[in-house]
Amino acid sequence: MKNPAEGKFIMYFPEDGAHAAYWKVSSSTGTTRVFSDRTDAVPDTAQRHGENDGEWRLRMLVRDLHAMASDPETLLAAYDARVHVITDLVNDFLTRLEFLPGPAEKGSITQEMGSRLSAIKVNVSQIPDLNDPSFSTLGGLRGRSNWTQVAMLAREVLAGLGYALEPPPPRSM
């Protein structure tokens, strides 16, 4: 459920045999995952002091791109083992892409970068087994050329935006 008027994005991820069920609540005050036994705050997802909404949204998108661009081992280590990594990451990316700042806003991107981001969107939308739990395993990520293509496009976008590749630290996503 997206509620941009309230600035909240709430999503439910059902249990799938390999991953726990959880609710994810994201807003400019940060992101939390609510599991049946505890609630986890996702580090560095709140809007920083002096950062406007557009800058925060762009920073979160860049964060997602760094995760997409990383090698499979690093990507999986960046998440809690109970999280369906690919579904969670792709949903975040698509939501952030949908609500990127307009051209006149601080934190906006060029039309060329918008086109490259759209190419990633097209690629992830064409992955037939995106919600398959095995996708969020080391073998599942290594064995899918379509995810390799997504990672390559993410690296290109980061370079085009002037960012060096910074893999996400463990348990940071």
Backbone as JSON Lines, residues from 0, in Angstrom:
{"i":0,"aa":"M","n":[0.86,-1.16,0.0],"ca":[0.0,0.0,0.0],"c":[0.9,1.22,0.0]}
{"i":1,"aa":"K","n":[0.67,2.1,-0.95],"ca":[1.43,3.33,-1.03],"c":[0.52,4.46,-0.6]}
{"i":2,"aa":"N","n":[1.01,5.27,0.3],"ca":[0.25,6.42,0.74],"c":[1.15,7.63,0.76]}
{"i":3,"aa":"P","n":[1.5,8.15,-0.44],"ca":[2.43,9.27,-0.5],"c":[1.91,10.52,0.19]}
{"i":4,"aa":"A","n":[0.59,10.67,0.3],"ca":[0.04,11.83,1.0],"c":[0.51,11.84,2.46]}
{"i":5,"aa":"E","n":[0.6,10.66,3.06],"ca":[1.09,10.54,4.42],"c":[2.59,10.29,4.45]}
{"i":6,"aa":"G","n":[3.19,10.08,3.28],"ca":[4.62,9.81,3.21],"c":[5.01,8.43,3.68]}
{"i":7,"aa":"K","n":[4.06,7.47,3.66],"ca":[4.35,6.11,4.11],"c":[4.1,5.11,2.99]}
{"i":8,"aa":"F","n":[4.92,4.09,3.02],"ca":[4.76,2.98,2.09],"c":[4.77,1.72,2.95]}
{"i":9,"aa":"I","n":[3.69,0.98,2.91],"ca":[3.54,-0.2,3.75],"c":[3.36,-1.41,2.84]}
{"i":10,"aa":"M","n":[4.13,-2.45,3.08],"ca":[4.07,-3.62,2.23],"c":[4.11,-4.88,3.1]}
{"i":11,"aa":"Y","n":[3.35,-5.88,2.69],"ca":[3.34,-7.16,3.39],"c":[4.06,-8.19,2.53]}
{"i":12,"aa":"F","n":[4.97,-8.92,3.16],"ca":[5.68,-10.0,2.49],"c":[5.28,-11.31,3.18]}
{"i":13,"aa":"P","n":[4.52,-12.17,2.5],"ca":[4.05,-13.41,3.14],"c":[5.18,-14.42,3.32]}
{"i":14,"aa":"E","n":[4.98,-15.32,4.25],"ca":[5.93,-16.42,4.47],"c":[5.9,-17.29,3.22]}
{"i":15,"aa":"D","n":[7.08,-17.76,2.8],"ca":[7.13,-18.55,1.57],"c":[7.86,-19.88,1.75]}
{"i":16,"aa":"G","n":[8.06,-20.31,2.97],"ca":[8.77,-21.56,3.2],"c":[10.24,-21.35,3.48]}
{"i":17,"aa":"A","n":[10.83,-20.37,2.83],"ca":[12.25,-20.07,3.05],"c":[12.44,-18.75,3.8]}
{"i":18,"aa":"H","n":[11.42,-17.92,3.81],"ca":[11.51,-16.6,4.42],"c":[10.3,-16.36,5.32]}
{"i":19,"aa":"A","n":[10.52,-15.6,6.38],"ca":[9.44,-15.29,7.33],"c":[8.47,-14.27,6.73]}
{"i":20,"aa":"A","n":[7.27,-14.26,7.25],"ca":[6.31,-13.22,6.89],"c":[6.68,-11.95,7.66]}
{"i":21,"aa":"Y","n":[6.51,-10.79,7.02],"ca":[6.77,-9.54,7.71],"c":[6.08,-8.38,7.0]}
{"i":22,"aa":"W","n":[5.89,-7.32,7.76],"ca":[5.4,-6.06,7.24],"c":[6.59,-5.13,7.13]}
{"i":23,"aa":"K","n":[6.62,-4.33,6.09],"ca":[7.69,-3.34,5.94],"c":[7.04,-1.97,5.84]}
{"i":24,"aa":"V","n":[7.47,-1.06,6.7],"ca":[6.94,0.29,6.72],"c":[8.09,1.24,6.42]}
{"i":25,"aa":"S","n":[7.95,2.01,5.35],"ca":[9.0,2.95,4.95],"c":[8.44,4.36,4.89]}
{"i":26,"aa":"S","n":[9.23,5.29,5.39],"ca":[8.89,6.71,5.29],"c":[10.17,7.51,5.48]}
{"i":27,"aa":"S","n":[10.06,8.81,5.43],"ca":[11.25,9.66,5.61],"c":[11.8,9.56,7.03]}
{"i":28,"aa":"T","n":[11.05,8.98,7.95],"ca":[11.56,8.8,9.31],"c":[12.31,7.48,9.47]}
{"i":29,"aa":"G","n":[12.36,6.69,8.4],"ca":[13.11,5.44,8.4],"c":[12.26,4.27,7.96]}
{"i":30,"aa":"T","n":[12.9,3.12,7.89],"ca":[12.24,1.89,7.47],"c":[12.34,0.86,8.58]}
{"i":31,"aa":"T","n":[11.24,0.16,8.81],"ca":[11.24,-0.94,9.78],"c":[10.62,-2.17,9.13]}
{"i":32,"aa":"R","n":[11.07,-3.32,9.58],"ca":[10.46,-4.59,9.21],"c":[9.87,-5.17,10.49]}
{"i":33,"aa":"V","n":[8.61,-5.5,10.42],"ca":[7.9,-6.01,11.59],"c":[7.66,-7.51,11.37]}
{"i":34,"aa":"F","n":[8.43,-8.32,12.1],"ca":[8.28,-9.76,12.07],"c":[7.37,-10.17,13.22]}
{"i":35,"aa":"S","n":[6.99,-11.43,13.29],"ca":[6.1,-11.87,14.37],"c":[6.76,-11.77,15.73]}
{"i":36,"aa":"D","n":[8.08,-11.9,15.79],"ca":[8.78,-11.92,17.08],"c":[9.54,-10.64,17.42]}
{"i":37,"aa":"R","n":[9.71,-9.76,16.45],"ca":[10.42,-8.51,16.74],"c":[10.29,-7.52,15.58]}
{"i":38,"aa":"T","n":[10.7,-6.3,15.87],"ca":[10.71,-5.25,14.86],"c":[12.16,-4.79,14.67]}
{"i":39,"aa":"D","n":[12.6,-4.73,13.43],"ca":[13.97,-4.31,13.11],"c":[13.94,-3.0,12.34]}
{"i":40,"aa":"A","n":[14.73,-2.04,12.8],"ca":[14.92,-0.8,12.05],"c":[16.01,-1.04,11.02]}
{"i":41,"aa":"V","n":[15.81,-0.55,9.8],"ca":[16.81,-0.66,8.75],"c":[17.72,0.56,8.87]}
{"i":42,"aa":"P","n":[19.04,0.35,9.01],"ca":[19.96,1.47,9.25],"c":[19.98,2.51,8.13]}
{"i":43,"aa":"D","n":[20.18,3.75,8.51],"ca":[20.4,4.89,7.62],"c":[19.34,5.06,6.54]}
{"i":44,"aa":"T","n":[18.07,4.87,6.92],"ca":[16.99,5.06,5.95],"c":[16.16,6.29,6.25]}
{"i":45,"aa":"A","n":[16.43,6.97,7.35],"ca":[15.68,8.19,7.69],"c":[16.26,9.38,6.94]}
{"i":46,"aa":"Q","n":[15.41,10.34,6.71],"ca":[15.84,11.58,6.08],"c":[16.83,12.27,7.03]}
{"i":47,"aa":"R","n":[17.97,12.68,6.5],"ca":[19.01,13.32,7.31],"c":[18.7,14.79,7.53]}
{"i":48,"aa":"H","n":[19.28,15.35,8.6],"ca":[19.12,16.77,8.9],"c":[19.6,17.6,7.7]}
{"i":49,"aa":"G","n":[18.77,18.51,7.23],"ca":[19.12,19.37,6.1],"c":[18.86,18.76,4.73]}
{"i":50,"aa":"E","n":[18.45,17.53,4.7],"ca":[18.18,16.83,3.44],"c":[16.71,17.03,3.1]}
{"i":51,"aa":"N","n":[16.44,17.53,1.88],"ca":[15.02,17.68,1.51],"c":[14.47,16.35,1.01]}
{"i":52,"aa":"D","n":[13.18,16.32,0.76],"ca":[12.51,15.09,0.37],"c":[13.11,14.5,-0.91]}
{"i":53,"aa":"G","n":[13.37,15.34,-1.89],"ca":[13.95,14.87,-3.15],"c":[15.33,14.28,-2.97]}
{"i":54,"aa":"E","n":[16.15,14.93,-2.16],"ca":[17.5,14.42,-1.9],"c":[17.44,13.08,-1.17]}
{"i":55,"aa":"W","n":[16.53,12.97,-0.21],"ca":[16.37,11.71,0.52],"c":[15.93,10.58,-0.42]}
{"i":56,"aa":"R","n":[14.95,10.87,-1.27],"ca":[14.47,9.83,-2.21],"c":[15.59,9.38,-3.15]}
{"i":57,"aa":"L","n":[16.38,10.35,-3.63],"ca":[17.5,10.0,-4.51],"c":[18.54,9.18,-3.75]}
{"i":58,"aa":"R","n":[18.84,9.56,-2.51],"ca":[19.81,8.79,-1.71],"c":[19.33,7.36,-1.51]}
{"i":59,"aa":"M","n":[18.04,7.17,-1.26],"ca":[17.51,5.82,-1.08],"c":[17.57,5.03,-2.38]}
{"i":60,"aa":"L","n":[17.33,5.7,-3.51],"ca":[17.42,5.02,-4.81],"c":[18.87,4.6,-5.07]}
{"i":61,"aa":"V","n":[19.81,5.48,-4.78],"ca":[21.23,5.16,-4.97],"c":[21.62,3.99,-4.07]}
{"i":62,"aa":"R","n":[21.1,3.97,-2.87],"ca":[21.34,2.86,-1.94],"c":[20.86,1.54,-2.55]}
{"i":63,"aa":"D","n":[19.67,1.55,-3.14],"ca":[19.14,0.36,-3.81],"c":[20.02,-0.04,-5.0]}
{"i":64,"aa":"L","n":[20.48,0.95,-5.75],"ca":[21.34,0.66,-6.9],"c":[22.65,0.02,-6.46]}
{"i":65,"aa":"H","n":[23.23,0.51,-5.35],"ca":[24.45,-0.11,-4.82],"c":[24.2,-1.57,-4.48]}
{"i":66,"aa":"A","n":[23.07,-1.86,-3.87],"ca":[22.74,-3.24,-3.54],"c":[22.57,-4.08,-4.81]}
{"i":67,"aa":"M","n":[21.84,-3.55,-5.78],"ca":[21.64,-4.29,-7.04],"c":[22.96,-4.55,-7.76]}
{"i":68,"aa":"A","n":[23.88,-3.6,-7.68],"ca":[25.15,-3.69,-8.4],"c":[26.16,-4.6,-7.72]}
{"i":69,"aa":"S","n":[25.92,-4.97,-6.49],"ca":[26.9,-5.76,-5.74],"c":[26.88,-7.23,-6.14]}
{"i":70,"aa":"D","n":[27.94,-7.91,-5.76],"ca":[28.02,-9.34,-6.06],"c":[27.0,-10.09,-5.19]}
{"i":71,"aa":"P","n":[26.6,-11.3,-5.6],"ca":[25.56,-12.03,-4.87],"c":[25.85,-12.24,-3.38]}
{"i":72,"aa":"E","n":[27.1,-12.55,-3.02],"ca":[27.43,-12.78,-1.61],"c":[27.19,-11.52,-0.78]}
{"i":73,"aa":"T","n":[27.65,-10.39,-1.3],"ca":[27.5,-9.11,-0.6],"c":[26.03,-8.72,-0.49]}
{"i":74,"aa":"L","n":[25.29,-8.91,-1.56],"ca":[23.87,-8.58,-1.56],"c":[23.12,-9.37,-0.5]}
{"i":75,"aa":"L","n":[23.32,-10.66,-0.45],"ca":[22.62,-11.5,0.52],"c":[23.03,-11.16,1.95]}
{"i":76,"aa":"A","n":[24.3,-10.85,2.17],"ca":[24.78,-10.51,3.51],"c":[24.22,-9.18,4.0]}
{"i":77,"aa":"A","n":[23.78,-8.33,3.09],"ca":[23.25,-7.01,3.45],"c":[21.86,-7.1,4.07]}
{"i":78,"aa":"Y","n":[21.22,-8.24,3.97],"ca":[19.85,-8.42,4.46],"c":[19.78,-9.44,5.59]}
{"i":79,"aa":"D","n":[18.75,-9.31,6.4],"ca":[18.39,-10.31,7.4],"c":[18.03,-11.59,6.62]}
{"i":80,"aa":"A","n":[18.46,-12.73,7.11],"ca":[18.23,-14.0,6.41],"c":[16.76,-14.33,6.24]}
{"i":81,"aa":"R","n":[15.89,-13.71,7.04],"ca":[14.44,-13.99,6.94],"c":[13.78,-13.2,5.82]}
{"i":82,"aa":"V","n":[14.5,-12.3,5.19],"ca":[13.94,-11.41,4.18],"c":[14.12,-12.01,2.79]}
{"i":83,"aa":"H","n":[13.08,-11.93,1.98],"ca":[13.16,-12.34,0.56],"c":[13.86,-11.19,-0.16]}
{"i":84,"aa":"V","n":[15.17,-11.3,-0.27],"ca":[16.04,-10.2,-0.7],"c":[15.6,-9.57,-2.02]}
{"i":85,"aa":"I","n":[15.43,-10.36,-3.04],"ca":[15.16,-9.8,-4.37],"c":[13.8,-9.12,-4.41]}
{"i":86,"aa":"T","n":[12.78,-9.75,-3.87],"ca":[11.45,-9.13,-3.87],"c":[11.48,-7.81,-3.09]}
{"i":87,"aa":"D","n":[12.11,-7.82,-1.93],"ca":[12.19,-6.63,-1.08],"c":[12.93,-5.5,-1.81]}
{"i":88,"aa":"L","n":[14.09,-5.82,-2.37],"ca":[14.92,-4.83,-3.06],"c":[14.22,-4.28,-4.3]}
{"i":89,"aa":"V","n":[13.66,-5.15,-5.11],"ca":[12.99,-4.69,-6.34],"c":[11.77,-3.83,-5.99]}
{"i":90,"aa":"N","n":[11.0,-4.22,-4.99],"ca":[9.86,-3.39,-4.59],"c":[10.31,-2.02,-4.12]}
{"i":91,"aa":"D","n":[11.37,-1.96,-3.32],"ca":[11.9,-0.66,-2.89],"c":[12.32,0.17,-4.09]}
{"i":92,"aa":"F","n":[13.08,-0.44,-4.98],"ca":[13.57,0.27,-6.16],"c":[12.42,0.83,-7.0]}
{"i":93,"aa":"L","n":[11.43,0.0,-7.28],"ca":[10.31,0.45,-8.12],"c":[9.5,1.56,-7.45]}
{"i":94,"aa":"T","n":[9.33,1.47,-6.13],"ca":[8.61,2.53,-5.41],"c":[9.41,3.82,-5.45]}
{"i":95,"aa":"R","n":[10.7,3.73,-5.2],"ca":[11.53,4.94,-5.2],"c":[11.59,5.55,-6.6]}
{"i":96,"aa":"L","n":[11.65,4.71,-7.6],"ca":[11.68,5.2,-8.99],"c":[10.39,5.95,-9.31]}
{"i":97,"aa":"E","n":[9.27,5.43,-8.86],"ca":[7.97,6.04,-9.11],"c":[7.86,7.43,-8.48]}
{"i":98,"aa":"F","n":[8.52,7.63,-7.35],"ca":[8.39,8.89,-6.63],"c":[9.67,9.72,-6.63]}
{"i":99,"aa":"L","n":[10.48,9.58,-7.68],"ca":[11.68,10.4,-7.8],"c":[11.29,11.88,-7.95]}
{"i":100,"aa":"P","n":[12.17,12.78,-7.52],"ca":[11.88,14.21,-7.67],"c":[11.74,14.61,-9.14]}
{"i":101,"aa":"G","n":[10.92,15.62,-9.38],"ca":[10.76,16.17,-10.73],"c":[11.99,16.94,-11.14]}
{"i":102,"aa":"P","n":[12.09,17.31,-12.42],"ca":[13.29,17.96,-12.94],"c":[13.66,19.27,-12.24]}
{"i":103,"aa":"A","n":[12.7,19.98,-11.69],"ca":[12.99,21.26,-11.05],"c":[13.37,21.11,-9.58]}
{"i":104,"aa":"E","n":[13.21,19.91,-9.03],"ca":[13.47,19.71,-7.61],"c":[14.93,19.36,-7.34]}
{"i":105,"aa":"K","n":[15.41,19.75,-6.16],"ca":[16.74,19.38,-5.73],"c":[16.76,17.87,-5.52]}
{"i":106,"aa":"G","n":[17.8,17.21,-6.04],"ca":[17.87,15.76,-5.91],"c":[17.37,15.05,-7.15]}
{"i":107,"aa":"S","n":[17.02,15.82,-8.19],"ca":[16.49,15.19,-9.41],"c":[17.64,14.61,-10.24]}
{"i":108,"aa":"I","n":[17.28,13.84,-11.25],"ca":[18.26,13.2,-12.12],"c":[18.04,13.68,-13.55]}
{"i":109,"aa":"T","n":[19.03,13.44,-14.4],"ca":[18.92,13.84,-15.79],"c":[17.99,12.88,-16.54]}
{"i":110,"aa":"Q","n":[17.56,13.32,-17.71],"ca":[16.69,12.49,-18.53],"c":[17.42,11.21,-18.96]}
{"i":111,"aa":"E","n":[18.72,11.33,-19.23],"ca":[19.51,10.16,-19.62],"c":[19.54,9.12,-18.49]}
{"i":112,"aa":"M","n":[19.75,9.59,-17.26],"ca":[19.76,8.67,-16.12],"c":[18.36,8.08,-15.9]}
{"i":113,"aa":"G","n":[17.34,8.88,-16.14],"ca":[15.98,8.38,-16.05],"c":[15.73,7.25,-17.03]}
{"i":114,"aa":"S","n":[16.29,7.38,-18.23],"ca":[16.17,6.33,-19.24],"c":[16.89,5.06,-18.8]}
{"i":115,"aa":"R","n":[18.06,5.22,-18.2],"ca":[18.81,4.05,-17.73],"c":[18.08,3.37,-16.57]}
{"i":116,"aa":"L","n":[17.5,4.18,-15.68],"ca":[16.71,3.6,-14.58],"c":[15.5,2.86,-15.12]}
{"i":117,"aa":"S","n":[14.91,3.4,-16.17],"ca":[13.77,2.73,-16.8],"c":[14.18,1.39,-17.41]}
{"i":118,"aa":"A","n":[15.41,1.32,-17.9],"ca":[15.91,0.05,-18.45],"c":[16.01,-1.0,-17.35]}
{"i":119,"aa":"I","n":[16.42,-0.59,-16.15],"ca":[16.45,-1.53,-15.03],"c":[15.03,-1.98,-14.7]}
{"i":120,"aa":"K","n":[14.11,-1.03,-14.69],"ca":[12.7,-1.35,-14.4],"c":[12.18,-2.39,-15.4]}
{"i":121,"aa":"V","n":[12.46,-2.18,-16.67],"ca":[12.03,-3.13,-17.7],"c":[12.64,-4.5,-17.45]}
{"i":122,"aa":"N","n":[13.93,-4.53,-17.15],"ca":[14.61,-5.8,-16.91],"c":[14.03,-6.55,-15.72]}
{"i":123,"aa":"V","n":[13.79,-5.87,-14.61],"ca":[13.25,-6.59,-13.45],"c":[11.82,-7.03,-13.69]}
{"i":124,"aa":"S","n":[11.07,-6.26,-14.48],"ca":[9.68,-6.65,-14.75],"c":[9.6,-7.87,-15.68]}
{"i":125,"aa":"Q","n":[10.69,-8.18,-16.37],"ca":[10.71,-9.32,-17.28],"c":[11.27,-10.59,-16.64]}
{"i":126,"aa":"I","n":[11.64,-10.51,-15.37],"ca":[12.15,-11.7,-14.68],"c":[10.94,-12.53,-14.24]}
{"i":127,"aa":"P","n":[10.75,-13.7,-14.83],"ca":[9.53,-14.47,-14.58],"c":[9.41,-15.04,-13.16]}
{"i":128,"aa":"D","n":[10.51,-15.34,-12.52],"ca":[10.45,-16.0,-11.22],"c":[10.97,-15.1,-10.1]}
{"i":129,"aa":"L","n":[10.68,-13.83,-10.21],"ca":[11.17,-12.84,-9.26],"c":[10.8,-13.17,-7.82]}
{"i":130,"aa":"N","n":[9.62,-13.73,-7.6],"ca":[9.17,-14.04,-6.25],"c":[9.51,-15.46,-5.8]}
{"i":131,"aa":"D","n":[10.23,-16.19,-6.6],"ca":[10.64,-17.55,-6.24],"c":[11.66,-17.46,-5.1]}
{"i":132,"aa":"P","n":[11.4,-18.13,-3.97],"ca":[12.32,-18.06,-2.83],"c":[13.77,-18.45,-3.17]}
{"i":133,"aa":"S","n":[13.95,-19.33,-4.15],"ca":[15.31,-19.75,-4.49],"c":[16.1,-18.62,-5.15]}
{"i":134,"aa":"F","n":[15.4,-17.59,-5.62],"ca":[16.07,-16.46,-6.23],"c":[16.94,-15.75,-5.19]}
{"i":135,"aa":"S","n":[16.52,-15.75,-3.94],"ca":[17.25,-15.06,-2.88],"c":[18.27,-15.98,-2.2]}
{"i":136,"aa":"T","n":[18.89,-16.83,-3.01],"ca":[19.97,-17.68,-2.53],"c":[21.19,-17.41,-3.39]}
{"i":137,"aa":"L","n":[22.35,-17.81,-2.9],"ca":[23.58,-17.59,-3.65],"c":[23.51,-18.25,-5.03]}
{"i":138,"aa":"G","n":[23.11,-19.51,-5.05],"ca":[22.98,-20.21,-6.33],"c":[21.93,-19.6,-7.23]}
{"i":139,"aa":"G","n":[20.84,-19.14,-6.61],"ca":[19.76,-18.53,-7.38],"c":[20.19,-17.24,-8.05]}
{"i":140,"aa":"L","n":[20.97,-16.44,-7.34],"ca":[21.44,-15.18,-7.92],"c":[22.52,-15.41,-8.97]}
{"i":141,"aa":"R","n":[23.42,-16.32,-8.68],"ca":[24.51,-16.6,-9.64],"c":[23.99,-17.25,-10.91]}
{"i":142,"aa":"G","n":[22.92,-18.02,-10.79],"ca":[22.43,-18.79,-11.93],"c":[21.47,-18.05,-12.85]}
{"i":143,"aa":"R","n":[21.22,-16.79,-12.61],"ca":[20.24,-16.06,-13.42],"c":[20.91,-14.93,-14.2]}
{"i":144,"aa":"S","n":[20.99,-15.11,-15.5],"ca":[21.61,-14.08,-16.34],"c":[20.81,-12.78,-16.31]}
{"i":145,"aa":"N","n":[19.48,-12.89,-16.09],"ca":[18.69,-11.66,-16.06],"c":[19.05,-10.79,-14.86]}
{"i":146,"aa":"W","n":[19.44,-11.4,-13.73],"ca":[19.87,-10.59,-12.58],"c":[21.27,-10.02,-12.84]}
{"i":147,"aa":"T","n":[22.12,-10.75,-13.54],"ca":[23.44,-10.25,-13.91],"c":[23.29,-8.99,-14.76]}
{"i":148,"aa":"Q","n":[22.3,-9.0,-15.65],"ca":[22.02,-7.83,-16.49],"c":[21.56,-6.65,-15.63]}
{"i":149,"aa":"V","n":[20.7,-6.9,-14.65],"ca":[20.23,-5.85,-13.75],"c":[21.42,-5.25,-13.0]}
{"i":150,"aa":"A","n":[22.31,-6.1,-12.5],"ca":[23.49,-5.63,-11.77],"c":[24.38,-4.75,-12.65]}
{"i":151,"aa":"M","n":[24.57,-5.17,-13.9],"ca":[25.38,-4.39,-14.83],"c":[24.75,-3.02,-15.09]}
{"i":152,"aa":"L","n":[23.44,-2.99,-15.32],"ca":[22.76,-1.73,-15.54],"c":[22.84,-0.82,-14.31]}
{"i":153,"aa":"A","n":[22.72,-1.4,-13.14],"ca":[22.82,-0.62,-11.9],"c":[24.22,0.0,-11.78]}
{"i":154,"aa":"R","n":[25.25,-0.75,-12.11],"ca":[26.61,-0.2,-12.08],"c":[26.76,0.96,-13.07]}
{"i":155,"aa":"E","n":[26.16,0.82,-14.25],"ca":[26.21,1.89,-15.26],"c":[25.52,3.16,-14.76]}
{"i":156,"aa":"V","n":[24.36,3.0,-14.15],"ca":[23.62,4.16,-13.63],"c":[24.42,4.84,-12.53]}
{"i":157,"aa":"L","n":[24.98,4.07,-11.62],"ca":[25.78,4.65,-10.54],"c":[26.95,5.45,-11.11]}
{"i":158,"aa":"A","n":[27.64,4.87,-12.09],"ca":[28.76,5.57,-12.72],"c":[28.28,6.86,-13.4]}
{"i":159,"aa":"G","n":[27.14,6.77,-14.09],"ca":[26.58,7.94,-14.77],"c":[26.17,9.04,-13.81]}
{"i":160,"aa":"L","n":[25.79,8.66,-12.59],"ca":[25.42,9.64,-11.57],"c":[26.65,10.14,-10.8]}
{"i":161,"aa":"G","n":[27.83,9.57,-11.13],"ca":[29.06,10.01,-10.48],"c":[29.38,9.3,-9.17]}
{"i":162,"aa":"Y","n":[28.78,8.13,-8.94],"ca":[29.02,7.38,-7.71],"c":[29.99,6.23,-7.98]}
{"i":163,"aa":"A","n":[30.95,6.07,-7.08],"ca":[31.79,4.88,-7.11],"c":[30.96,3.73,-6.55]}
{"i":164,"aa":"L","n":[31.28,2.52,-6.95],"ca":[30.55,1.37,-6.45],"c":[30.89,1.15,-4.98]}
{"i":165,"aa":"E","n":[29.87,1.2,-4.13],"ca":[30.03,1.0,-2.68],"c":[29.1,-0.13,-2.27]}
{"i":166,"aa":"P","n":[29.62,-1.34,-2.16],"ca":[28.75,-2.45,-1.75],"c":[28.14,-2.2,-0.37]}
{"i":167,"aa":"P","n":[26.91,-2.61,-0.18],"ca":[26.27,-2.4,1.13],"c":[26.92,-3.25,2.21]}
{"i":168,"aa":"P","n":[27.13,-2.68,3.39],"ca":[27.68,-3.48,4.49],"c":[26.7,-4.55,4.95]}
{"i":169,"aa":"P","n":[27.2,-5.58,5.65],"ca":[26.29,-6.61,6.17],"c":[25.17,-6.01,7.04]}
{"i":170,"aa":"R","n":[23.98,-6.57,6.85],"ca":[22.76,-6.2,7.61],"c":[22.43,-4.7,7.52]}
{"i":171,"aa":"S","n":[22.74,-4.08,6.39],"ca":[22.47,-2.65,6.23],"c":[21.23,-2.35,5.42]}
{"i":172,"aa":"M","n":[20.64,-3.37,4.82],"ca":[19.51,-3.13,3.94],"c":[18.19,-3.58,4.59]}
